[in-house]
Amino acid sequence: MHICLSVWLCFRRAITSGNLVHCSIAVLDIRSQDEQIDHLCLQYPFLPMLLSAFIGLISFGVLDFRFIIIDTYLFVLFFVLASYAKFLRKDLYQEKFLDQLMISWSLAGAINIIAGGFGYLTGRVNLFGSQILKYGRLNGFFKDPNVLGPFLIPVSAYFLMQFLKARRNELLNFALFLFFSFGILLTFSRAAWLNYAVTTILLVGTAFLNRGTCLKALGFFVIAALIFFVFWYYFADKVNLLGVSLKDFVLSRLGLQSYDVGRFEAQRKFVDILSSADAFFGIGPGNYELYSQVATHSLYARYIGERGLFGVSLFVLFWALVLREVFNPRDKNFILLVLLGQLVNSVFIDSLHWRHLWLLMTLAFLG
């Protein structure tokens, strides 16, 4: 709900009736061979979904209609927004598009963190009919802490980028980076922590290699290390989260959990699916749990099991297109590094239906 609100907030000025007409034309118009290839590649997710769904229905008699509807909704959303982003290349608004999106994104993220903070302070785990704290973890108005954590990472990365590159509002950008970083910590999602570490290290590393931002990156590293040391050794054990100290909670989450064995076993089930079902087309969208009995918690295991080798091949081509757009002449380091962090996160969490991930991918086609 909140990501949809964020999208609406940043598009409200960009989309007019005239622009919608041009956007529709951009989707259908093919002006060059390169653009034709792009528009064909944007349809790569559709074909494996339809073929694997058909094979799953014919061969196994199962069809997860809800899963297919969500797939279709996200693929269409991506196709339209990516086409619109291409149109914005010749529009003056595209220069401020990322800033407008991140402002809206940060508002949505802040609402969830503040709601969770209210829950921790008052002991209330439910707010407006939503479970804002799940098993002591910050959940906000999201379905799961493992989704909220990765949702907050692009915002924290954005304010870190602004701190490293901008020459004004440095204190504000650094404070906002710390605020959203603390929100990510409170989700206690190990995959999100890994995502955050990869994204932050890459951002600071690329800034350190740049002559203009080298000193600021070094200064950030020193300050961040000092803040972490002081907080961890002097305050973390004093922060009480529903009867458990923050330090104890973090340490308990760093080790293997009782449910990890079941998750790893479920992820290995794609081998059984390929060997006993249809290796080329898979068993159909949403049908992985028929073999694993529990959720896969891995985008890649789910995709290869449900859409087979054919689907994975087109999946690789699809991501090659997205990353090719990121490597265009215009500087898109921020988008590239955030996407890489999300892809690492997806090894341990099934991110196929994350709306914010599909929105991030459309930014590759901007500018």
Beta strands, then each sheet from edge to edge (+ up, - down):
strand 1: 126-127
strand 2: 130-131
strand 3: 133-134
strand 4: 137-138
strand 5: 240-241
strand 6: 244-245
sheet 1: 1+ 2-
sheet 2: 3+ 4-
sheet 3: 5+ 6-
end
